[in-house]
Amino acid sequence: MPRKARVDVAGQYYHVISRGIERREIFSQNEDYEDFLERFRVWLENCGAKCMAWCLMPNHFHFLLLRGERPLSELMHHLMTGYAVNYNLRRNRCGHLFQNRYKSILCSCEEYFLEAVPYIHLNPLKAGLAKDLNDLMNYPWCGHRALVAGDADGILCVPALLEHYGGGEPALPRYVAAMEVKAAELERERAEARRRVSRFSGETKDFVGDILKKVERLEERPFRPRAELLAEASRLTGVACGDILHPSRIRAAAKARAVYCYLCREQAGVSGQELMEELEIKQSGISKLIAKGRALLAGNN
């Protein structure tokens, strides 16, 4: 049976976030940051992806990526696994470094993109690692300096980013103006917080932050490795793992694939986009499989 054509999702933007396990440090010295960034440069090129914004913080990182021809999951797997192995070797430690798997949010509108760029680049300011926008130029682990100072870092795709600010000579001043607006909003929020006894200040205008808070609620769930879920789907249905992941003449394979999709969605937080890439099935097909898997596991054959 011929394999189905891969779903073309190249050219989509994703806001990617990952944290250290139990929110511990994942970068503690320059060697760590440099190792991570060098791996990032290599896998951006290998996967044909472009970076529109990036920031590394001591216990987490943010990227805004334009997906290339290779899957985003491939880029992130090689980056995070290779870095974690090397990090553990440098410190003679073992065990997981990152909390669960990375989160990726599809930037389905230009509004999110234009909010996400300053949100990512202002992270050092929010955390007190930079005093103001001028001081942010001295923070080496963020794309802001590469953009404003023209100090190419081999990561940020400056021309592609500036196209979102209109392109040409006015684009950089527009980016700087957007950063100034967001930095001023951040300072006003801090001043308001200092005036309040309560930690929370009511409704927020932080568009990206609101979305991330909703996504981060998933971190409380005990996510399971995808390989473990594949083995479980195989055990429950009697279908070999290979026949679940690839087109098969076995009649039970469709049911097994449905069970696998449902388990991945519910117990590993795997997105429909990632299942599309892994199984080479269109979005509508993934949605039907998840629903079918839910019914099968509920006993509604």
C-alpha positions in Angstrom: 0.0 0.0 0.0 1.5 3.4 -1.0 2.3 5.7 1.9 0.1 8.8 2.1 1.6 12.1 1.2 3.1 14.0 4.1 0.9 16.9 5.2 2.6 20.1 4.2 2.8 22.3 7.3 6.1 24.0 6.4 5.9 27.8 6.7 3.9 27.8 10.0 5.0 29.8 13.0 5.3 28.3 16.5 6.0 29.7 19.9 8.1 27.1 21.6 8.6 27.0 25.4 10.4 24.5 27.7 11.3 24.6 31.4 13.7 22.8 33.6 12.3 19.9 35.7 10.7 21.3 38.8 11.6 24.6 37.3 15.2 24.1 38.2 18.1 25.7 36.3 19.0 24.3 32.9 21.7 27.0 32.3 24.0 27.9 35.1 27.2 29.0 33.3 28.3 30.4 30.0 29.4 27.0 28.8 25.8 25.8 29.1 24.3 28.6 27.1 27.0 28.3 24.4 26.5 24.6 24.0 22.8 24.9 23.7 23.0 27.7 21.2 25.5 25.9 19.0 23.2 22.9 18.8 20.3 25.2 18.1 22.2 26.8 15.1 23.0 23.4 13.7 19.5 22.0 13.9 17.8 25.2 12.6 19.9 24.7 9.5 19.4 20.9 9.3 15.6 21.3 9.5 15.3 24.4 7.3 13.7 26.4 10.1 14.1 30.1 10.9 14.1 31.8 14.3 12.1 35.0 14.6 12.7 35.6 18.3 14.6 33.7 21.1 15.6 34.0 24.7 17.4 31.7 27.1 16.7 32.2 30.8 18.3 30.2 33.7 15.4 27.8 34.0 13.5 28.0 30.7 13.7 29.2 27.1 11.4 30.7 24.5 11.6 30.5 20.7 9.4 31.8 17.9 10.1 29.5 14.9 9.1 29.4 11.3 8.9 25.7 10.6 11.0 24.3 7.8 10.7 21.2 5.7 11.6 18.9 8.5 9.2 18.5 11.5 9.5 20.8 14.5 9.6 17.7 16.7 12.8 16.6 15.0 14.5 19.9 15.6 13.5 20.0 19.3 14.3 16.3 19.9 17.9 16.6 18.7 18.4 20.0 20.4 17.0 19.1 23.8 18.2 15.5 24.0 21.7 16.3 22.9 22.0 19.2 25.3 20.6 17.2 28.2 23.1 14.4 27.7 26.0 16.8 27.6 24.7 18.8 30.5 24.5 15.6 32.6 28.0 14.5 31.6 29.5 17.9 32.6 28.0 17.6 36.0 28.2 13.9 36.6 24.4 13.8 37.1 21.6 11.6 35.6 17.9 11.9 35.1 15.6 14.3 33.2 16.7 17.9 32.7 13.5 19.3 31.2 10.0 19.3 32.6 7.8 17.0 30.5 8.2 17.9 26.8 8.4 21.2 25.1 5.2 23.2 24.4 4.5 24.6 21.0 1.7 27.1 20.3 0.7 27.6 16.7 0.8 31.3 15.8 -2.4 31.3 13.8 -2.7 35.1 13.5 -0.3 38.0 13.0 -1.6 39.6 16.2 -0.1 36.7 18.2 3.2 36.9 16.3 3.6 40.6 16.9 2.8 40.2 20.6 5.1 37.1 21.0 8.2 38.8 19.7 8.5 41.5 22.4 7.1 39.1 25.0 10.0 36.7 24.3 12.7 39.4 24.1 11.5 41.2 27.3 11.9 38.1 29.5 15.2 39.2 31.0 13.6 42.5 31.9 10.6 40.8 33.5 13.0 38.6 35.6 15.2 41.5 36.7 18.2 40.3 34.7 18.1 43.6 32.8 17.2 46.9 34.3 15.7 48.5 31.2 15.8 48.3 27.4 19.3 49.8 27.3 20.5 47.2 29.7 18.8 44.5 27.7 21.5 45.1 25.0 24.0 43.7 27.5 22.1 40.4 28.0 23.8 38.0 25.6 21.3 35.1 25.6 18.5 36.9 23.7 17.8 37.9 20.1 17.2 41.5 20.9 20.8 42.5 20.8 21.4 40.8 17.5 18.5 42.7 16.0 19.1 46.2 17.4 22.9 46.3 17.4 23.3 44.3 14.2 25.4 41.8 16.1 24.6 38.7 14.1 24.3 35.6 16.3 23.7 33.0 13.6 20.3 32.3 15.1 17.9 35.2 14.6 16.7 35.6 11.0 16.6 39.4 11.0 15.3 40.0 7.5 12.3 37.6 7.9 11.5 39.1 11.3 11.6 42.7 10.1 9.2 41.9 7.2 6.5 41.5 9.9 7.3 45.2 10.9 6.8 46.4 7.4 10.2 45.8 6.0 12.7 48.4 4.7 14.4 51.1 6.8 11.3 51.8 9.0 11.0 48.2 10.2 13.7 48.3 12.9 12.4 51.6 14.4 8.9 50.0 14.5 10.3 47.0 16.3 12.0 49.2 18.8 8.9 51.3 19.3 6.9 48.1 20.0 9.5 47.0 22.6 9.3 50.4 24.2 5.5 50.2 24.5 5.7 46.7 26.0 8.5 47.7 28.4 6.4 50.7 29.5 3.4 48.5 30.1 5.6 46.1 32.1 6.8 49.0 34.3 3.2 50.2 34.9 2.1 46.7 35.9 5.0 46.5 38.4 4.1 49.9 39.8 0.5 48.8 40.2 1.6 45.5 41.8 3.7 47.5 44.3 0.6 49.5 45.3 -1.5 46.5 45.9 -1.4 44.2 48.9 -2.6 41.3 46.8 -0.1 39.6 44.5 -2.6 39.6 41.6 -3.8 42.8 39.9 -7.0 41.6 38.3 -7.5 41.4 34.6 -4.4 41.5 32.4 -3.8 42.8 28.9 -1.0 40.4 28.4 -2.3 38.6 25.3 0.6 36.1 25.0 0.9 35.6 28.8 -2.8 34.7 29.1 -2.4 32.0 26.5 0.7 30.6 28.1 -1.0 30.4 31.5 -3.7 28.2 30.0 -1.1 26.0 28.3 1.0 25.7 31.5 -1.9 24.2 33.4 -1.1 21.0 31.5 2.2 20.8 33.4 0.4 19.6 36.4 -0.6 16.4 34.6 1.6 13.3 34.8 2.5 13.1 31.2 3.8 9.7 29.9 6.4 9.1 27.2 5.0 8.6 23.7 6.9 5.3 23.3 5.2 4.0 26.4 1.8 4.9 25.0 2.6 3.2 21.7 3.5 0.0 23.6 0.2 0.3 25.5 -1.9 0.7 22.3 -0.1 -2.3 20.9 -0.8 -4.4 24.0 -4.5 -3.3 24.1 -5.2 -4.1 20.5 -2.7 -6.9 19.6 -1.3 -4.8 16.7 2.4 -4.4 16.3 3.9 -0.9 17.0 5.1 -0.7 13.4 1.7 -1.4 12.0 0.2 1.4 14.2 2.7 4.0 13.0 2.6 3.1 9.3 -0.1 2.1 6.8 -1.0 -1.5 7.2 -3.3 -4.1 5.6 -4.2 -5.4 9.1 -7.8 -4.5 9.7 -7.3 -3.9 13.4 -4.6 -1.3 12.7 -7.1 1.5 12.3 -8.5 0.8 15.8 -5.0 0.6 17.2 -4.1 3.9 15.6 -7.2 5.5 17.1 -6.3 4.2 20.6 -2.8 5.5 20.2 -3.9 9.0 19.1 -6.3 9.3 22.0 -3.7 8.2 24.5 -1.2 10.6 23.1 -3.6 13.5 23.2 -4.8 12.7 26.8 -1.8 11.4 28.5 1.2 13.0 26.7 -0.2 16.3 25.6 0.7 15.6 22.0 -0.9 18.1 19.6 -2.9 17.2 16.6 -0.2 18.8 14.5 2.4 16.5 15.8 0.2 13.4 15.3 -0.4 14.6 11.7 3.4 14.6 11.1 4.0 11.3 12.8 1.2 9.3 11.2 1.1 11.3 7.9 -2.7 11.9 8.3 -4.7 15.1 7.7 -6.1 17.1 10.6 -9.6 15.9 10.0 -8.4 12.3 10.1 -6.6 12.8 13.4 -9.7 14.4 15.0 -11.8 11.3 13.9 -9.1 8.9 15.3 -9.0 10.7 18.7 -12.8 10.5 18.9 -12.8 6.9 17.9 -10.1 6.0 20.3 -12.0 7.7 23.2 -15.1 5.6 22.3 -13.1 2.4 22.0 -11.5 2.8 25.4 -14.9 3.6 26.9 -16.1 0.3 25.6 -18.4 1.8 22.8 -17.3 -0.4 19.9 
